[in-house]
Amino acid sequence: CTVSAATGVPSCFDGYFTEERCCHGAVDPPHTWSQVGVSEPKVACLLSMHSKPLDLSHSPNECLQGTYFYLATAGDAKLGISRMRAGLPWFVRALEKSMEDVEPIGVQKHLFVGGLCVPTTCTLAVTAAYFAPHVVPWWRFHRSKPSVINTTHAHMPPPLAVPQTVYPMQALLPIWISTRPHDADGPGARQPYWEFVIQEYRRHIAASPKTIMHGLLLVTISFGCHFWNWWKMGCQAMPHRQLAGLAMARSCLQADIVRFCLTACVVWIHMCKHGNWLPIKNDGSTAGWVYFAHDILHKVNIGFVVLMVHLRMNRTYLPRAKSLLHWLRHFMRHAVGRWLLIGPTISFWTLVYLFVFVDIVPMNNLIKSRGLYIWYAEKREQCIVAGNFWSTFLLLHEPIIGDSSPCHNADIFEGLFQIDLVVFALLLALGKYCGSIAAMLLWIPSVFWRRKQLLKSTGSWFGIYGHRFGMLLPSAFATLALSQLLQILDDGNFKRPGSRIRSLQRYLSPMMGAILVAVSCIQDALTFSQAIWQSPYLRELSVLFRDSSELLMGLRLHASELAFILGLLLLLRIGCNHSASKQDTMGRLCVISLLARLSYGINVSNLFVLHFVGGYLYDEPVELSVLSGTSRFLFTYLTSILLSMVVFILVESPCTCLLS
């Protein structure tokens, strides 16, 4: 009935099955008194709180001797795939498609109310059932206390609220519901019920013995793998040798510099969008410009695609398949090798996402922050479903399930992994030259496929630079074609010794590349940013870009994307086509090579650092400024480096030795 009402189908409610009962779980709490033991904590809780006022203005620091709870009004119902069918492959759901696929899975947003400080004997259930409904001022619930019968038993008054059972995927923050009393009066007395969420404030990080055992088991297995690798391969497989090898450049310095810059851009974007900042005023202030500076970095995901395809094209040897069996054998070997480089790290952080954050590290601001609630309540409940978890573990969630992975930010790494497999398969089957021609022919169909996915998800061009495979595929095809075109030009007249064109190219190429990248990024800022431009010319240009027709906007965005790819390729080719000594490279820029090698770990761990700061360290949001933004960026980046090195020793290094 809930789904029918939301989709416009005639309602099937009747006198008993009402919208309040079926869609919102609005049922009256029991009105009978219950008999309990007088020694139970809830009896002492109600007796101690009977004459105390409920003050929502208290902060957690003012409740050091008691237990503190956050309260929020639940938002509107949110429909999604039912828990029974979540994690099923897309073709299974397509064969059995029905209205049962959709059900209320949660709420859209919470409206924060305040916090309650109660004695330590008061649990979350007791506080929600007996104290939370009293914060509705116009209902005027009567404060009842237990009636002690004798020395062993007492009568407990009926609860004022009961847990709601409508949302099966709302296990982390269950919703409670309280119905209006019969004698309620006042301006809000017509409200039939109140749905609310309650969360306990936890002050300390606490790990269970089971979690500690799992951590020790991981360390034991890791060092066991290190010992096995040392026994089989010698001292070069030891952890300190692996760490020293991080600083050795495996490609040209330009590629390491670009990877370092792209990683820094990712951390800056996440710092702006996931930091616990106060609402940003769009009035041209300094804080506004610090925040909206990330709008110029929309193409950072495309930058990683260009870098990955460029390095694949610049390999000294690319095998050419001689038969279908030969192609399949090389492709599977490459797929397994790439997964061993990426998959274990992503899987480790996915386990941290599911079993460390919230369970061990408190996320106290879930109901105060919409972003944290989506990441650690909605998406976490979806990620723990077996089908979603194991398909994410294989980095094949979208091909199997048909949607992006809900497991933290694994979807971007999954998209890059799949793009690399497609590029390798194309080059393995056709070679560089024919593969680039095929990529040029496939670019237009991939653009239409991208547009189809955008219409299905957002209905506009806003998500054109997203994480999903379909959003990244046109960029990979364009990079293949443009990279081979530049190579053909280099192999022609531009490579003749003493050619003036070659000398001009050496100076003009980086300048032209920087201009193309800058113009493309500024165009994105003018199109997507909500900032108020100070220049009248830029303000008019921004309005013109936003108000253009869908066709013109699509053509402009794809032309800008091609300009960005061409510009970045020109910057990457400054020194990558000249032979250079690796020893000299490491001596000059070993730190850049180290940070470039840790790029995957930094990109996945920086969000955990930001969520740890915003969800646990700080109780209230802070004001964004140049100083606070820069210090948060540096703290996040440096902490992510340390975490990435630890994960490299525990997880990535043993798998790398296995690959070798």
N, C-alpha and C positions, 0 to 999 in steps of 0.2 A: 504493500500500500504506500509506503514512504517513497519508493522508487517511482511508482505510478503517478503520485502527486507531483513529484519533481519533474517528470518528463511529459506532463500534460495529459496522461491517460486518465480517464474518468476514475474518480476515487472509489475505493471499495470499503471505506469505513462504514461502520454501523454504530448502534447504540453502545456496544461494549468495546469494540476495537476502534478506538478513537485515535486521532492524530497525536494527541498528547501522550496516550499510553504507548502506542506502537513506535512512534518516531522519536519521542523525547523521554520515554520511560517515566512519565509523570504518574506515579501511583502514590496513594496516601501511605505514610508510615503507619506501622501498627499503633493502635491506641490503647493497648493493654499494658499493664504493669507486669514486669517479669521478676521472678525470684532468683536471686544470685547469692553467692557467698559473700559475707561481709568483709572478707579479707581480700577480695579482688581489687586490683588497682583502680578500676573505673569507679568503684564506690567512693574511695578516698578522693579521687579526682573531682567528682561532682560535689562532694561535701566541702572540699576546700575552695571550690570556685563558686559556691552558691551565692555568696554575698559580695563577690569581687566584680567590679565593672569590667567590661570587655572594651579595651582600648586598641583601635586599629593603628594608632600613630606610633606605637612602639617599634623600635628598630631591633635587629638581632643583637646588637651590642648592649642593649638595655635588658636583655633576657638571658644573662649568663647563668643564672641559677635555675632556669626552667627550660622548657621546650618551646621552640618558636615555629610557627606555621604561617606560610603565605596563603592568602586567599585570593581567588579571582573568579569573576563571572564567566561561565562558559559561553562561547560564541555559537554561531550557527552550525548546523549539521553539515558535514562534508561527506559526499558520496565517493566511493572507490570500489576497487575489486575486492570481493569478499575474501575473508581469510582462508576459507576452504579451497578457493581456486587461485589464490595468490601463489606465485611460484610455479604454476603450471606452464608448459611450453605454449607459445602463441597458437600453434596449429591445433593443439588439443582444445584450447578455449574457443577457437574458431569453429571447430566441428560441433561443439556442444554449446554454442552461444545461446544465452537466455537471459531473462531479467534477473536470474539468481546470481549473475556475475557481479552485480552492483549491490552495495549495501552501505548504510551509514558506518563509516570507519573512524570518525572523530569530529572535531570541530575546526572551524576556520581560524579563529583567533580567540584569545582570552583577554578580558578587561580586568586589569589588576585592581584589587580592592584595598588590600592592606595586609597586616600581619597580626597574629594573636600570640600572646605570651601566656602559657599555661604551665602548671606544675609538671614535673617530670613523670608523675604517675598518669598523666593524660596521654593516651596514644592518639595516633592519627584518626582512627575510627571513632573513638569517643569524642574527640574534638569536633569532627565533622558532623556527627549525629546529634550532639547536644549543644554545642556552643556557636558553630558557624551560622546557623539560621538566625541567631539573635542580632547579627550585624545588619539585617534588613530592618530599618527603623520603623517603617509604617506597619509592619506586621505585628509588632508588640507581643512576641511570644512570652508566655509566663515562665519564669525560672522555677523549675521543680527540682527537688533534691531527693535522694534516696530515703526511703522510710525504713529505719532499722527495726527489724522484728524482734530479734534476740541477739545473743552474742555470736551466733553463727550465720545468720541469714538476714537479708534485707531485700526490700522491694525497689527495683529500679524503675524510674519513670519511663514512659514510652519515648523513643527517639523522635527528634524533629526532622531528621533527614535520613534517607536510605541511599545506598549505592545504586547507581543507574546501570542497567545491564544491556542497554541498546548497542553500545559501541564495543564490539569484541576485541578490537585492536588497541584499546585505550588502557592497557594494563599498567603502564608506568605511572600515568596520572589519571586515575579513575575519576569519573564525574559523579558527583552526588546531586541529589535533587530533594528539594523541600517544598511541600505544597502550602498554599496560603491557609492560615487559620480562619475559622468561621467568623470570628469577631474582629477581623482586621479592618482598619479604616485608615484614611489618609490619602495623599495624592497617588500613591502607587498601589493601593489596595486591590485594584482590579487585576493585577498580575497574578495568574493562577498558580504559578510555581517559580522556583528559582533554581537554576542549574549552576553549580559552582564546582571549582577545582581547588583542592587543598594539597599543599606540598610541605613536607617537613624540612626545616633548615638544618643541614648537617655541617658542623664546624670542622671536622677532622677527616682526613683521608684514612680509611680503615680497610685493610685487606683481610679476607677470610683465609683460614688455613688451607682451604682447597686452592685458592688463587695463588698463594705462596708456593704450594707444591707444584702447581703448573709452571710457575716462573722458574723454579729450580730445575724442573724437568727440561725446560727449554735450554737453559744454560748448560746442563749436562749433555744434552744431545748435540748442542753446538760445539762444545769443546771436544766431544767424542769425534765429531766429523773433522775438526781441525787435527786431532791426533791421527786419524786415519789418513787424511791427506798428507800429513807430514811423513807418515810411514811409507806412503806410496810415492810421493813426489819430492820429498826432501825438504830442506829449509825454506825453499821458495814458497811453500804453501802455508807457512806460519803466519799468524795474524799480523805481526809487526811488519812482515814483508808485504802482506796484502795492503796494509795501510800506506806503506811507503810507495807502493805501486799506484795509489790513487793520484799522486801528483805527476805521474808520467803522462805526457800528452799522447793520446792515441790518434789524434787527427791534427789538422792545422790549427794554429793559434786563433785564427779568426772564428772558427767554429766554437772553440771553448769560450771565447769572449762573448759571442752571441748567446750561447747557452747560459752563461753567467748572467747576462743582462736580462734575458727572458725570465730566468728564475727570480731575479730581484723584482721584476715587474709583477710576477705572480704574487709574491709576498706583499708587495705594496697594494695590489688590488684587494687581496684578502684582508689586509690590515684596515682598509677603508670600509669594506662591506661587512666584515665580520667582527670588527672591534665594538666594544661596549661604549659607543659614543652617545652623547645627548643628541636630540634631534638637530640636524644641520639646518641653519637658516640660509635660504637661497636669496641672500641680499647683497652678494658681491663682497662679503667679508673675507678675511684671510682664511678662517676656518672652512668657509664654503669652497674656496679655491683649492685648499689642501685636499678636501674630500673629493671634489669633482675632477681632480687631476687624474683619477683612475679611468675616467671616460675616454682618455686618449689612448688607452692600452687595450682596447677591445680585441685587437687582432693577435693577442699573445699566444693563443692556441694555434692559430695559423702559423705563427713564427716557429713553433716547435715542429709542425708538420713540414714546413719548408726546410728546416735544418735536418730533420731525419731523412727526407727524400734526397736532399743534396749530398749528405754523407753516403747514402746508398749508391747514388750515381757516381760518386768519386772513388769508389772502391777500385783498386788496381785490377782485380779479377772478379768478374761476375760469371758464374757458370751458365751455360746455355743448355737447356734440356734437349736430349737427343731422342727421347721417347716419352710417352705418357708415364711409364713406370719410373723412368729416371727423374722426370719432373716431380712426381709425387714423393719419391724418396728424399730428394733435396728439399722440397717444401716442408715435409714433416720434420726433417732434421732442423731446419731453420726455425720452424714454429716452436719446437721443444726448446731449442737454445734461447730464443727470445723470451719464452715464458720463464725459464730458469733465471734470467736476468731481471725480470720485472715482477713476475707472479709472487715469489716468496715474500718480497717486501710489501706488496699490496695486501697479501693475505695476512701478514703479521699485523699491519695497522688496522685491518678489518676486525681482527680478533680484539685488538685494543679498543676499538670503537664499540664492540658488542659487550665486552666483559670487564673492561677497566673503567671507562667513563660511565658515570651514573652509579654503577655498583660499588666501585672503590673510590673514584674521584667524584665528589658530590657536584652535581650541576644544579646549584640552588636557584638559578635565575631562569629556569625553564618557563615558568608561567609569566615572567616579566619580559622576556625577550622572545619575540616571534621567531627569529632565526634559530635560536637554540632549541625552541620547542619543535620546529620542523625537523632539525637534524637529529635530536636525541630522544624524541618521543614518537613522531610519526614515522620517519624513515628508518629509525632503529628497529621499530616493531616489524617493519616490512623486511628489513635485511635479515633478521633472525629466522625467517621462514626458510626451510631447507632448500627449496628450489632457487630462491634468490641468492642464498649464500654460496651454494656450490657452483652455480653458473658464474657468479662474480669471482670465485676462486679460480676458475678456468679462464677468466677474462673473456667470456663469451655470453654475458648476460643478455645483451640486446639481440643477438641472433637467435638465442634459444627462447627467451621470455617475450621478446618483442618490445621492450621498453628499456630506458636507461636504468642502470643499477641504483638501488636505494642505499647502498653501503658507502656512506660518507662521500668522498670525492673519487671513488674508484672508476667512475664512468669515463673521465677524461683519459686515464691510463689505459682503460679498455679500448677506447676509441683509437688512441695512438698505436696500440698493439695491433689492432685489426687493420689499420691503414698500412702499417709496415708489412703485414702479411700480404695484402693486396698488391703493394708495389713490388715486393720481392717475387710474387707469383707472376706478375706481368713481365718483369724483366727476365725471369728465368725461362719463360715460355717464348718470348719474342726478341730478347736482347734489348740493348739500349736504344738503338735507332728505331726499330720497328715498334718497340714498346712505347716510345715517346709519341710516335704517330698514333698508335692506338689510344694513348691517354688523351691526345688532343681531340680525337673523335668521340671519346667517352665523356669529355668535359661537359658538353651541352646536356646530354641525358642526366648526368649527375646533378647539374644545376636545377633541372626540372624536378628531380627526385627530392632535392633539398627543399624546394618551394612547396612540394606536396606535404612534406613533414612539418614545415612551418605552419601551413594552413591548418593542419590537424592539431598542432599543439598551441601556438600563440595566435594564429590568424593574422600575423603581420611579419615584417622582416626583422623584428627586434632580436630574435634568437638565432640570427644567421651565423654567428661566431660561437655557437654552443659547443658542448662536449661530445655530442653523439656522433656516431660514425658517418651518418648521412650529411652532417654539417661540415665535416672535415674532408670528405672524399673529393669534392671539386677542387679544393686547394692542393691536394696531392696530385691530381691529374694535371692541373695547371703548372705545378712545379716540375713535373716530369717533362712536359713539353717545353717550357721556357728554359730549363736547364740544358736540355739537348740542343736547343736553338743557340744558346750562348756558346756551347761547346763547338758547334759547327762554325760559328763566327771566329772563335779562337783558332780553330784548325785551318782557317783560310788565310786570307791576305794579312790579317792582323798579326800573324805569327812570323812573318818574314823578318829576318834580322835587319836592324837598322831602319825599320819602317817608322815613319813619322806617326802614322795612325796608331801603331802599337804604343809609342811613347805617350801620345795624347790619351789613349785608352787607359793607361796606367794611372793617370791623374784624374781623368774625367769620370771613370767608372765609379769610384767610391763617392765622388761628389754627387753624381746623378742618382746613385742608389740611396744616399742619405736624403736627398730631396724627395724622391718618390715615396720613401717610407714616412717621412714627416708629413707630406701632403695627404697621404692616405689616412694617417692617424688623426690629423686635424679634421678631415672630412667626417670621420666617425664621431668625434667630439661634437661637431656642429649638428650631426644628425640625431644622436642618441642622448646627449647630455642635457640635464635640466638646469644647468647653470645659466645665470643671467650675464650675458656678454656685455662688457663695458663699451666696446667699440660698436657704433651704430651699423657699420658695414657688416661686421660679423653677426650682429643681432638679426639683421635683415636676411643674411645668407642662411642662418640657422632656421629662421621661419620658412624660407623658401625650400630648404631641404626637407623639413618635416611635413610641409603641406603639399609636396609633390605627389603626383599620382603613383599608384602601386607599381606600374610598369616602369616609370622613370626612376623611381627609387631603387627598384631591383637592378636596372641597368647601371645606375650610378654606383651602387654598392659592389657589384661584381667587377666593374671597371676599376674601382678603388682597390679591390682585393687583388686583381691582376697586377696593378701598379705596386702594391706592397710586396707581392711575391717577387716581381722583377727587381725591385730595389734591394730587397734582402739578399737575393742571389748575387747581385753585383757586389754587395758588401762582403759576402762570403767568399767570393772569388778573387779578392784582392791578393791574397798570398797562398791560397790553397792549390794553385796550379804550379807553384814553384817548389822544387825539392828543398827541404830544410832538414837540418840535423835535429833528431829528437833530443839528443843530449843538450844541445844549445837551447832548444825550446824549453826543456824542463828547467834549465838553469835560470832562464829569464822570467818565466811566468808560471812557476810551479803552483802558486796559490790559486791562480785562475783555473788551472787544470784540475786541482783538487776540488774546487767548488763546482766546476762543471761536471766532474765525475759523481758528485753527491747530489746532482740536480734532482733526480727522481725522489730521493729520500727527503730533500728539503721541500719539494712541491707537495708531498703528501703529509709531512709532519707539521708544517707551519700552521695549518688549520687547527690541529690539536692544541698547539701552543696558544693560539688566539682564543679558542673555546675554553681552555683551562683558565686563562686570565679573566675572560668575561663571564664565565659561568661559575667560577669558584673563588678566585682571588678577590674580585671586586663585587660588592653587594649592590652598588649603584653605578649607573653610567657616568662617564667623565666627559669633560668638554674637549672637543678636538681643537688642536692648535698646531702650529708648526713644530713647537717643542714636543708636545705630547705625541703627535703623529710620528715624528722622526725617531723619538726614543722607543716608541712601541714597535716601529719597523725594525730598528737595530736589535732590540731584545728578541723579537720573534725570529729574525734571520739567524742570529748567533746561536740561539737555543736550538733551532732546527738543525743547524750544522752539527752540534754536539749529539743530538738525538740520532741523526742520520749516520754518524760514525759508529755509535753504539749498535744500531740495527745492522750496519754493514758487517761488524765483527760477529754478531750473533746469528744473523740470518743470511745476508747476501754473500759473504765471503765463502762459507762452505758450499753454497750452491754454485758459485763461480768456479771453484776448484773442481766440483763435480762436472761442470760443463767442459772444463779444460781436459 
